[in-house]
């Protein structure tokens, strides 16, 4: 959640993410902080390089959790979340990353330590996740494992 709030603050977003507004803000920030605007020896050159990297990362992250993106990928997510099992998972700083048997990996934000503990001790971790995590937490697709032929 800290990461989400940090990126929303960077893009001056309050409330839900609007992709059109985000794209406009992104373009303006990139123009303002593009490293090529500063000469090699300029003290702001290093700051601009760091800031532009953060702007690009933030943009891609916010696009991945935007309601429009989630709605566009809902069918694929529903199939993954309801028809495959859990292959692997990692938990750190209120973020639970779950890799499913179909190779898709999703990050779930705001998963409390208490919920994670119950997930670990559940008789059926997949059923617990479907009922208490997959449908009730903000998520984003983080990567897809390539399946070798």
VMD Tcl script that builds the backbone (N, CA, C; Angstrom):
set m [mol new atoms 447]
animate dup $m
set s [atomselect $m all]
$s set {name element resname resid chain x y z} {
  {N N UNK 1 A 0.818 -1.181 0.000}
  {CA C UNK 1 A 0.000 0.000 0.000}
  {C C UNK 1 A 0.870 1.256 0.000}
  {N N UNK 2 A 2.018 1.168 0.645}
  {CA C UNK 2 A 2.922 2.310 0.692}
  {C C UNK 2 A 3.364 2.673 -0.726}
  {N N UNK 3 A 3.666 1.661 -1.502}
  {CA C UNK 3 A 4.103 1.860 -2.885}
  {C C UNK 3 A 3.001 2.516 -3.722}
  {N N UNK 4 A 1.777 2.070 -3.543}
  {CA C UNK 4 A 0.649 2.629 -4.276}
  {C C UNK 4 A 0.485 4.101 -3.924}
  {N N UNK 5 A 0.496 4.402 -2.626}
  {CA C UNK 5 A 0.330 5.785 -2.181}
  {C C UNK 5 A 1.467 6.681 -2.654}
  {N N UNK 6 A 2.676 6.143 -2.656}
  {CA C UNK 6 A 3.843 6.900 -3.113}
  {C C UNK 6 A 3.699 7.268 -4.596}
  {N N UNK 7 A 3.298 6.312 -5.412}
  {CA C UNK 7 A 3.129 6.577 -6.837}
  {C C UNK 7 A 1.941 7.496 -7.114}
  {N N UNK 8 A 0.854 7.323 -6.354}
  {CA C UNK 8 A -0.298 8.213 -6.525}
  {C C UNK 8 A 0.084 9.646 -6.187}
  {N N UNK 9 A 0.887 9.807 -5.154}
  {CA C UNK 9 A 1.349 11.145 -4.767}
  {C C UNK 9 A 2.236 11.745 -5.859}
  {N N UNK 10 A 3.110 10.932 -6.431}
  {CA C UNK 10 A 3.993 11.392 -7.504}
  {C C UNK 10 A 3.193 11.919 -8.692}
  {N N UNK 11 A 2.083 11.262 -9.001}
  {CA C UNK 11 A 1.242 11.649 -10.131}
  {C C UNK 11 A 0.055 12.524 -9.727}
  {N N UNK 12 A 0.026 12.942 -8.465}
  {CA C UNK 12 A -1.043 13.802 -7.933}
  {C C UNK 12 A -2.429 13.198 -8.165}
  {N N UNK 13 A -2.569 11.926 -7.843}
  {CA C UNK 13 A -3.841 11.218 -8.026}
  {C C UNK 13 A -4.517 11.065 -6.673}
  {N N UNK 14 A -5.772 11.484 -6.622}
  {CA C UNK 14 A -6.600 11.267 -5.440}
  {C C UNK 14 A -7.799 10.451 -5.886}
  {N N UNK 15 A -8.074 9.387 -5.180}
  {CA C UNK 15 A -9.198 8.539 -5.558}
  {C C UNK 15 A -8.799 7.513 -6.597}
  {N N UNK 16 A -9.791 7.036 -7.380}
  {CA C UNK 16 A -9.498 6.001 -8.382}
  {C C UNK 16 A -8.615 6.524 -9.521}
  {N N UNK 17 A -7.909 5.615 -10.147}
  {CA C UNK 17 A -6.972 5.959 -11.223}
  {C C UNK 17 A -7.727 6.070 -12.537}
  {N N UNK 18 A -7.589 7.201 -13.202}
  {CA C UNK 18 A -8.152 7.430 -14.526}
  {C C UNK 18 A -6.993 7.335 -15.524}
  {N N UNK 19 A -7.033 6.355 -16.419}
  {CA C UNK 19 A -5.901 6.120 -17.327}
  {C C UNK 19 A -5.596 7.314 -18.223}
  {N N UNK 20 A -6.612 7.998 -18.695}
  {CA C UNK 20 A -6.394 9.146 -19.580}
  {C C UNK 20 A -5.671 10.270 -18.831}
  {N N UNK 21 A -6.124 10.535 -17.626}
  {CA C UNK 21 A -5.505 11.562 -16.791}
  {C C UNK 21 A -4.076 11.156 -16.409}
  {N N UNK 22 A -3.894 9.892 -16.087}
  {CA C UNK 22 A -2.578 9.368 -15.723}
  {C C UNK 22 A -1.592 9.536 -16.873}
  {N N UNK 23 A -2.039 9.224 -18.079}
  {CA C UNK 23 A -1.167 9.322 -19.249}
  {C C UNK 23 A -0.739 10.767 -19.492}
  {N N UNK 24 A -1.663 11.705 -19.338}
  {CA C UNK 24 A -1.339 13.121 -19.520}
  {C C UNK 24 A -0.312 13.575 -18.488}
  {N N UNK 25 A -0.548 13.227 -17.237}
  {CA C UNK 25 A 0.389 13.594 -16.167}
  {C C UNK 25 A 1.749 12.949 -16.397}
  {N N UNK 26 A 1.743 11.696 -16.817}
  {CA C UNK 26 A 2.988 10.971 -17.103}
  {C C UNK 26 A 3.804 11.699 -18.171}
  {N N UNK 27 A 3.161 12.057 -19.264}
  {CA C UNK 27 A 3.871 12.746 -20.352}
  {C C UNK 27 A 4.458 14.075 -19.882}
  {N N UNK 28 A 3.712 14.811 -19.103}
  {CA C UNK 28 A 4.204 16.095 -18.597}
  {C C UNK 28 A 5.389 15.912 -17.657}
  {N N UNK 29 A 5.320 14.910 -16.787}
  {CA C UNK 29 A 6.426 14.647 -15.870}
  {C C UNK 29 A 7.680 14.174 -16.608}
  {N N UNK 30 A 7.492 13.338 -17.622}
  {CA C UNK 30 A 8.639 12.862 -18.400}
  {C C UNK 30 A 9.309 14.025 -19.130}
  {N N UNK 31 A 8.506 14.914 -19.685}
  {CA C UNK 31 A 9.065 16.101 -20.353}
  {C C UNK 31 A 9.865 16.945 -19.371}
  {N N UNK 32 A 9.325 17.112 -18.183}
  {CA C UNK 32 A 9.962 17.945 -17.171}
  {C C UNK 32 A 11.257 17.335 -16.642}
  {N N UNK 33 A 11.284 16.015 -16.451}
  {CA C UNK 33 A 12.412 15.361 -15.814}
  {C C UNK 33 A 13.247 14.483 -16.742}
  {N N UNK 34 A 13.100 14.626 -18.037}
  {CA C UNK 34 A 13.895 13.805 -18.954}
  {C C UNK 34 A 15.381 14.128 -18.789}
  {N N UNK 35 A 16.216 13.115 -18.618}
  {CA C UNK 35 A 17.655 13.336 -18.381}
  {C C UNK 35 A 18.355 14.105 -19.513}
  {N N UNK 36 A 17.860 14.025 -20.731}
  {CA C UNK 36 A 18.500 14.722 -21.846}
  {C C UNK 36 A 18.350 16.241 -21.752}
  {N N UNK 37 A 17.468 16.726 -20.894}
  {CA C UNK 37 A 17.284 18.166 -20.713}
  {C C UNK 37 A 18.440 18.782 -19.926}
  {N N UNK 38 A 19.210 17.941 -19.238}
  {CA C UNK 38 A 20.275 18.425 -18.377}
  {C C UNK 38 A 21.625 17.987 -18.924}
  {N N UNK 39 A 22.614 18.871 -18.802}
  {CA C UNK 39 A 23.952 18.539 -19.296}
  {C C UNK 39 A 24.649 17.608 -18.318}
  {N N UNK 40 A 25.648 16.900 -18.823}
  {CA C UNK 40 A 26.362 15.861 -18.069}
  {C C UNK 40 A 26.826 16.334 -16.689}
  {N N UNK 41 A 27.433 17.504 -16.600}
  {CA C UNK 41 A 27.986 17.984 -15.336}
  {C C UNK 41 A 26.972 18.663 -14.435}
  {N N UNK 42 A 25.784 18.901 -14.909}
  {CA C UNK 42 A 24.759 19.605 -14.137}
  {C C UNK 42 A 24.370 18.783 -12.904}
  {N N UNK 43 A 24.213 19.473 -11.782}
  {CA C UNK 43 A 23.867 18.787 -10.538}
  {C C UNK 43 A 22.482 18.135 -10.585}
  {N N UNK 44 A 21.610 18.631 -11.432}
  {CA C UNK 44 A 20.264 18.055 -11.542}
  {C C UNK 44 A 20.216 16.858 -12.496}
  {N N UNK 45 A 21.297 16.580 -13.209}
  {CA C UNK 45 A 21.316 15.474 -14.172}
  {C C UNK 45 A 21.084 14.131 -13.473}
  {N N UNK 46 A 21.775 13.911 -12.368}
  {CA C UNK 46 A 21.610 12.650 -11.631}
  {C C UNK 46 A 20.210 12.558 -11.036}
  {N N UNK 47 A 19.723 13.670 -10.507}
  {CA C UNK 47 A 18.372 13.697 -9.936}
  {C C UNK 47 A 17.329 13.413 -11.020}
  {N N UNK 48 A 17.539 13.995 -12.206}
  {CA C UNK 48 A 16.602 13.796 -13.315}
  {C C UNK 48 A 16.585 12.337 -13.762}
  {N N UNK 49 A 17.754 11.709 -13.801}
  {CA C UNK 49 A 17.821 10.304 -14.207}
  {C C UNK 49 A 17.053 9.426 -13.210}
  {N N UNK 50 A 17.266 9.669 -11.930}
  {CA C UNK 50 A 16.593 8.901 -10.886}
  {C C UNK 50 A 15.084 9.163 -10.912}
  {N N UNK 51 A 14.713 10.419 -11.041}
  {CA C UNK 51 A 13.301 10.803 -11.049}
  {C C UNK 51 A 12.579 10.234 -12.274}
  {N N UNK 52 A 13.232 10.273 -13.448}
  {CA C UNK 52 A 12.584 9.747 -14.651}
  {C C UNK 52 A 12.374 8.240 -14.550}
  {N N UNK 53 A 13.305 7.537 -13.959}
  {CA C UNK 53 A 13.147 6.093 -13.746}
  {C C UNK 53 A 11.965 5.820 -12.822}
  {N N UNK 54 A 11.848 6.613 -11.760}
  {CA C UNK 54 A 10.735 6.458 -10.822}
  {C C UNK 54 A 9.403 6.779 -11.505}
  {N N UNK 55 A 9.384 7.785 -12.354}
  {CA C UNK 55 A 8.166 8.163 -13.079}
  {C C UNK 55 A 7.722 7.026 -13.997}
  {N N UNK 56 A 8.656 6.438 -14.720}
  {CA C UNK 56 A 8.337 5.336 -15.641}
  {C C UNK 56 A 7.830 4.123 -14.867}
  {N N UNK 57 A 8.540 3.754 -13.784}
  {CA C UNK 57 A 8.111 2.619 -12.959}
  {C C UNK 57 A 6.720 2.864 -12.370}
  {N N UNK 58 A 6.517 4.063 -11.863}
  {CA C UNK 58 A 5.229 4.418 -11.259}
  {C C UNK 58 A 4.095 4.364 -12.260}
  {N N UNK 59 A 4.347 4.839 -13.458}
  {CA C UNK 59 A 3.319 4.827 -14.501}
  {C C UNK 59 A 2.890 3.392 -14.819}
  {N N UNK 60 A 3.854 2.529 -15.066}
  {CA C UNK 60 A 3.536 1.136 -15.400}
  {C C UNK 60 A 2.830 0.425 -14.240}
  {N N UNK 61 A 3.257 0.737 -13.024}
  {CA C UNK 61 A 2.623 0.127 -11.854}
  {C C UNK 61 A 1.172 0.584 -11.733}
  {N N UNK 62 A 0.933 1.891 -11.832}
  {CA C UNK 62 A -0.427 2.411 -11.686}
  {C C UNK 62 A -1.343 1.952 -12.810}
  {N N UNK 63 A -0.804 1.826 -14.024}
  {CA C UNK 63 A -1.609 1.291 -15.133}
  {C C UNK 63 A -2.037 -0.139 -14.807}
  {N N UNK 64 A -1.142 -0.916 -14.206}
  {CA C UNK 64 A -1.454 -2.325 -13.921}
  {C C UNK 64 A -2.526 -2.500 -12.846}
  {N N UNK 65 A -2.727 -1.491 -11.979}
  {CA C UNK 65 A -3.758 -1.619 -10.934}
  {C C UNK 65 A -4.973 -0.734 -11.206}
  {N N UNK 66 A -4.996 -0.056 -12.338}
  {CA C UNK 66 A -6.129 0.805 -12.680}
  {C C UNK 66 A -7.393 -0.032 -12.887}
  {N N UNK 67 A -8.544 0.489 -12.477}
  {CA C UNK 67 A -9.798 -0.260 -12.650}
  {C C UNK 67 A -10.050 -0.685 -14.105}
  {N N UNK 68 A -9.677 0.154 -15.063}
  {CA C UNK 68 A -9.871 -0.195 -16.477}
  {C C UNK 68 A -9.030 -1.404 -16.877}
  {N N UNK 69 A -7.796 -1.467 -16.396}
  {CA C UNK 69 A -6.907 -2.586 -16.697}
  {C C UNK 69 A -7.435 -3.866 -16.052}
  {N N UNK 70 A -7.861 -3.761 -14.811}
  {CA C UNK 70 A -8.402 -4.923 -14.105}
  {C C UNK 70 A -9.652 -5.436 -14.817}
  {N N UNK 71 A -10.523 -4.519 -15.231}
  {CA C UNK 71 A -11.752 -4.921 -15.942}
  {C C UNK 71 A -11.425 -5.590 -17.271}
  {N N UNK 72 A -10.429 -5.077 -17.990}
  {CA C UNK 72 A -10.063 -5.638 -19.290}
  {C C UNK 72 A -9.498 -7.053 -19.163}
  {N N UNK 73 A -8.866 -7.348 -18.042}
  {CA C UNK 73 A -8.234 -8.652 -17.847}
  {C C UNK 73 A -9.013 -9.556 -16.894}
  {N N UNK 74 A -10.237 -9.173 -16.567}
  {CA C UNK 74 A -11.019 -9.908 -15.583}
  {C C UNK 74 A -11.304 -11.349 -15.990}
  {N N UNK 75 A -11.584 -11.580 -17.252}
  {CA C UNK 75 A -11.890 -12.939 -17.708}
  {C C UNK 75 A -10.706 -13.883 -17.486}
  {N N UNK 76 A -9.513 -13.454 -17.887}
  {CA C UNK 76 A -8.308 -14.272 -17.699}
  {C C UNK 76 A -8.037 -14.493 -16.213}
  {N N UNK 77 A -8.193 -13.428 -15.425}
  {CA C UNK 77 A -7.964 -13.538 -13.987}
  {C C UNK 77 A -8.948 -14.523 -13.352}
  {N N UNK 78 A -10.198 -14.444 -13.738}
  {CA C UNK 78 A -11.228 -15.319 -13.177}
  {C C UNK 78 A -10.908 -16.785 -13.456}
  {N N UNK 79 A -10.464 -17.075 -14.675}
  {CA C UNK 79 A -10.085 -18.449 -15.015}
  {C C UNK 79 A -8.917 -18.897 -14.138}
  {N N UNK 80 A -7.893 -18.060 -14.021}
  {CA C UNK 80 A -6.730 -18.410 -13.209}
  {C C UNK 80 A -7.114 -18.603 -11.748}
  {N N UNK 81 A -7.890 -17.676 -11.212}
  {CA C UNK 81 A -8.215 -17.703 -9.782}
  {C C UNK 81 A -9.187 -18.810 -9.405}
  {N N UNK 82 A -9.998 -19.274 -10.350}
  {CA C UNK 82 A -11.016 -20.268 -9.994}
  {C C UNK 82 A -10.741 -21.669 -10.523}
  {N N UNK 83 A -9.843 -21.800 -11.491}
  {CA C UNK 83 A -9.664 -23.111 -12.106}
  {C C UNK 83 A -8.270 -23.701 -11.973}
  {N N UNK 84 A -7.347 -22.982 -11.374}
  {CA C UNK 84 A -6.007 -23.539 -11.187}
  {C C UNK 84 A -5.641 -23.465 -9.717}
  {N N UNK 85 A -4.676 -24.230 -9.320}
  {CA C UNK 85 A -4.230 -24.210 -7.932}
  {C C UNK 85 A -3.052 -23.282 -7.740}
  {N N UNK 86 A -2.565 -23.234 -6.521}
  {CA C UNK 86 A -1.428 -22.388 -6.171}
  {C C UNK 86 A -0.154 -23.215 -6.258}
  {N N UNK 87 A 0.805 -22.703 -7.008}
  {CA C UNK 87 A 2.097 -23.380 -7.128}
  {C C UNK 87 A 3.071 -22.890 -6.063}
  {N N UNK 88 A 3.125 -21.561 -5.868}
  {CA C UNK 88 A 4.088 -20.972 -4.949}
  {C C UNK 88 A 3.557 -19.627 -4.468}
  {N N UNK 89 A 4.101 -19.123 -3.368}
  {CA C UNK 89 A 3.705 -17.813 -2.861}
  {C C UNK 89 A 4.820 -17.217 -2.020}
  {N N UNK 90 A 4.825 -15.893 -1.932}
  {CA C UNK 90 A 5.797 -15.148 -1.122}
  {C C UNK 90 A 5.058 -13.992 -0.468}
  {N N UNK 91 A 5.429 -13.671 0.764}
  {CA C UNK 91 A 4.775 -12.593 1.496}
  {C C UNK 91 A 5.828 -11.648 2.030}
  {N N UNK 92 A 5.615 -10.338 1.790}
  {CA C UNK 92 A 6.533 -9.332 2.316}
  {C C UNK 92 A 5.825 -7.985 2.324}
  {N N UNK 93 A 5.867 -7.313 3.460}
  {CA C UNK 93 A 5.338 -5.954 3.589}
  {C C UNK 93 A 3.897 -5.810 3.099}
  {N N UNK 94 A 3.012 -6.650 3.567}
  {CA C UNK 94 A 1.581 -6.620 3.236}
  {C C UNK 94 A 1.277 -6.938 1.779}
  {N N UNK 95 A 2.252 -7.500 1.064}
  {CA C UNK 95 A 2.042 -7.906 -0.325}
  {C C UNK 95 A 2.244 -9.418 -0.416}
  {N N UNK 96 A 1.205 -10.102 -0.878}
  {CA C UNK 96 A 1.280 -11.545 -1.077}
  {C C UNK 96 A 1.348 -11.811 -2.575}
  {N N UNK 97 A 2.446 -12.430 -2.998}
  {CA C UNK 97 A 2.615 -12.772 -4.411}
  {C C UNK 97 A 2.319 -14.260 -4.561}
  {N N UNK 98 A 1.346 -14.566 -5.427}
  {CA C UNK 98 A 0.939 -15.954 -5.635}
  {C C UNK 98 A 1.195 -16.350 -7.085}
  {N N UNK 99 A 1.913 -17.452 -7.272}
  {CA C UNK 99 A 2.113 -18.036 -8.595}
  {C C UNK 99 A 1.168 -19.219 -8.705}
  {N N UNK 100 A 0.345 -19.199 -9.736}
  {CA C UNK 100 A -0.640 -20.251 -9.943}
  {C C UNK 100 A -0.066 -21.336 -10.847}
  {N N UNK 101 A -0.722 -22.476 -10.875}
  {CA C UNK 101 A -0.257 -23.614 -11.664}
  {C C UNK 101 A -0.236 -23.339 -13.162}
  {N N UNK 102 A -1.025 -22.371 -13.639}
  {CA C UNK 102 A -1.005 -22.038 -15.064}
  {C C UNK 102 A 0.146 -21.100 -15.433}
  {N N UNK 103 A 0.979 -20.731 -14.445}
  {CA C UNK 103 A 2.143 -19.891 -14.700}
  {C C UNK 103 A 1.923 -18.415 -14.433}
  {N N UNK 104 A 0.688 -17.984 -14.235}
  {CA C UNK 104 A 0.421 -16.577 -13.936}
  {C C UNK 104 A 0.799 -16.260 -12.496}
  {N N UNK 105 A 1.334 -15.059 -12.299}
  {CA C UNK 105 A 1.691 -14.593 -10.963}
  {C C UNK 105 A 0.994 -13.265 -10.709}
  {N N UNK 106 A 0.341 -13.180 -9.560}
  {CA C UNK 106 A -0.369 -11.964 -9.169}
  {C C UNK 106 A 0.118 -11.501 -7.804}
  {N N UNK 107 A 0.149 -10.174 -7.626}
  {CA C UNK 107 A 0.470 -9.576 -6.341}
  {C C UNK 107 A -0.828 -9.063 -5.722}
  {N N UNK 108 A -1.042 -9.365 -4.453}
  {CA C UNK 108 A -2.224 -8.911 -3.716}
  {C C UNK 108 A -1.758 -7.937 -2.645}
  {N N UNK 109 A -2.337 -6.730 -2.649}
  {CA C UNK 109 A -1.894 -5.659 -1.765}
  {C C UNK 109 A -2.787 -5.539 -0.540}
  {N N UNK 110 A -2.167 -5.216 0.592}
  {CA C UNK 110 A -2.907 -5.002 1.826}
  {C C UNK 110 A -3.295 -6.275 2.545}
  {N N UNK 111 A -2.596 -7.365 2.287}
  {CA C UNK 111 A -2.880 -8.632 2.980}
  {C C UNK 111 A -2.224 -8.547 4.362}
  {N N UNK 112 A -3.053 -8.554 5.393}
  {CA C UNK 112 A -2.538 -8.407 6.757}
  {C C UNK 112 A -1.749 -9.641 7.187}
  {N N UNK 113 A -0.917 -9.448 8.177}
  {CA C UNK 113 A -0.126 -10.555 8.737}
  {C C UNK 113 A -1.067 -11.635 9.284}
  {N N UNK 114 A -2.173 -11.211 9.883}
  {CA C UNK 114 A -3.158 -12.141 10.430}
  {C C UNK 114 A -3.774 -13.001 9.320}
  {N N UNK 115 A -4.156 -12.372 8.216}
  {CA C UNK 115 A -4.730 -13.115 7.083}
  {C C UNK 115 A -3.696 -14.076 6.505}
  {N N UNK 116 A -2.456 -13.620 6.386}
  {CA C UNK 116 A -1.393 -14.479 5.858}
  {C C UNK 116 A -1.172 -15.688 6.772}
  {N N UNK 117 A -1.198 -15.478 8.075}
  {CA C UNK 117 A -1.029 -16.578 9.024}
  {C C UNK 117 A -2.157 -17.599 8.878}
  {N N UNK 118 A -3.383 -17.116 8.728}
  {CA C UNK 118 A -4.526 -18.020 8.519}
  {C C UNK 118 A -4.393 -18.771 7.195}
  {N N UNK 119 A -3.880 -18.095 6.178}
  {CA C UNK 119 A -3.638 -18.718 4.869}
  {C C UNK 119 A -2.652 -19.877 5.019}
  {N N UNK 120 A -1.575 -19.647 5.767}
  {CA C UNK 120 A -0.559 -20.688 5.976}
  {C C UNK 120 A -1.099 -21.884 6.740}
  {N N UNK 121 A -1.976 -21.637 7.714}
  {CA C UNK 121 A -2.454 -22.733 8.549}
  {C C UNK 121 A -3.774 -23.347 8.072}
  {N N UNK 122 A -4.300 -22.872 6.963}
  {CA C UNK 122 A -5.569 -23.398 6.452}
  {C C UNK 122 A -5.410 -24.835 5.967}
  {N N UNK 123 A -6.466 -25.639 6.137}
  {CA C UNK 123 A -6.467 -27.008 5.637}
  {C C UNK 123 A -6.298 -27.029 4.131}
  {N N UNK 124 A -6.974 -26.116 3.464}
  {CA C UNK 124 A -6.883 -25.999 2.013}
  {C C UNK 124 A -6.544 -24.543 1.687}
  {N N UNK 125 A -5.254 -24.273 1.468}
  {CA C UNK 125 A -4.782 -22.899 1.249}
  {C C UNK 125 A -5.437 -22.259 0.019}
  {N N UNK 126 A -5.647 -23.036 -1.022}
  {CA C UNK 126 A -6.265 -22.508 -2.242}
  {C C UNK 126 A -7.701 -22.057 -1.981}
  {N N UNK 127 A -8.461 -22.864 -1.248}
  {CA C UNK 127 A -9.843 -22.503 -0.922}
  {C C UNK 127 A -9.871 -21.261 -0.029}
  {N N UNK 128 A -8.968 -21.210 0.956}
  {CA C UNK 128 A -8.888 -20.040 1.822}
  {C C UNK 128 A -8.556 -18.790 1.003}
  {N N UNK 129 A -7.591 -18.906 0.098}
  {CA C UNK 129 A -7.202 -17.767 -0.740}
  {C C UNK 129 A -8.366 -17.298 -1.600}
  {N N UNK 130 A -9.098 -18.237 -2.217}
  {CA C UNK 130 A -10.251 -17.862 -3.056}
  {C C UNK 130 A -11.289 -17.098 -2.251}
  {N N UNK 131 A -11.522 -17.517 -1.030}
  {CA C UNK 131 A -12.569 -16.896 -0.207}
  {C C UNK 131 A -12.123 -15.595 0.458}
  {N N UNK 132 A -10.858 -15.483 0.824}
  {CA C UNK 132 A -10.423 -14.374 1.670}
  {C C UNK 132 A -9.377 -13.440 1.069}
  {N N UNK 133 A -8.771 -13.813 -0.030}
  {CA C UNK 133 A -7.703 -12.982 -0.595}
  {C C UNK 133 A -7.983 -12.612 -2.048}
  {N N UNK 134 A -8.210 -13.606 -2.885}
  {CA C UNK 134 A -8.301 -13.374 -4.323}
  {C C UNK 134 A -9.416 -12.408 -4.717}
  {N N UNK 135 A -10.517 -12.456 -4.015}
  {CA C UNK 135 A -11.649 -11.614 -4.397}
  {C C UNK 135 A -11.773 -10.336 -3.579}
  {N N UNK 136 A -10.966 -10.183 -2.544}
  {CA C UNK 136 A -11.162 -9.035 -1.655}
  {C C UNK 136 A -9.971 -8.086 -1.547}
  {N N UNK 137 A -8.910 -8.341 -2.271}
  {CA C UNK 137 A -7.740 -7.458 -2.213}
  {C C UNK 137 A -7.409 -6.913 -3.602}
  {N N UNK 138 A -6.876 -5.696 -3.601}
  {CA C UNK 138 A -6.395 -5.098 -4.842}
  {C C UNK 138 A -5.253 -5.956 -5.355}
  {N N UNK 139 A -5.238 -6.220 -6.653}
  {CA C UNK 139 A -4.211 -7.098 -7.216}
  {C C UNK 139 A -3.720 -6.560 -8.550}
  {N N UNK 140 A -2.597 -7.106 -8.963}
  {CA C UNK 140 A -2.080 -6.844 -10.301}
  {C C UNK 140 A -1.313 -8.064 -10.765}
  {N N UNK 141 A -1.340 -8.261 -12.078}
  {CA C UNK 141 A -0.566 -9.347 -12.661}
  {C C UNK 141 A 0.879 -8.898 -12.690}
  {N N UNK 142 A 1.766 -9.675 -12.083}
  {CA C UNK 142 A 3.146 -9.223 -12.004}
  {C C UNK 142 A 4.043 -9.849 -13.054}
  {N N UNK 143 A 3.772 -11.078 -13.434}
  {CA C UNK 143 A 4.580 -11.709 -14.481}
  {C C UNK 143 A 3.912 -13.001 -14.918}
  {N N UNK 144 A 4.329 -13.507 -16.050}
  {CA C UNK 144 A 3.830 -14.800 -16.533}
  {C C UNK 144 A 5.033 -15.647 -16.891}
  {N N UNK 145 A 5.091 -16.825 -16.355}
  {CA C UNK 145 A 6.168 -17.755 -16.645}
  {C C UNK 145 A 5.947 -18.334 -18.031}
  {N N UNK 146 A 6.994 -18.352 -18.825}
  {CA C UNK 146 A 6.890 -18.937 -20.154}
  {C C UNK 146 A 6.878 -20.440 -20.050}
  {N N UNK 147 A 5.966 -21.051 -20.741}
  {CA C UNK 147 A 5.861 -22.503 -20.741}
  {C C UNK 147 A 6.636 -23.022 -21.953}
  {N N UNK 148 A 7.571 -23.936 -21.696}
  {CA C UNK 148 A 8.376 -24.475 -22.795}
  {C C UNK 148 A 7.586 -25.556 -23.517}
  {N N UNK 149 A 7.723 -25.565 -24.827}
  {CA C UNK 149 A 6.986 -26.542 -25.652}
  {C C UNK 149 A 7.712 -27.865 -25.683}
}
mol reanalyze $m
mol bondsrecalc $m
mol representation Tube
mol addrep $m
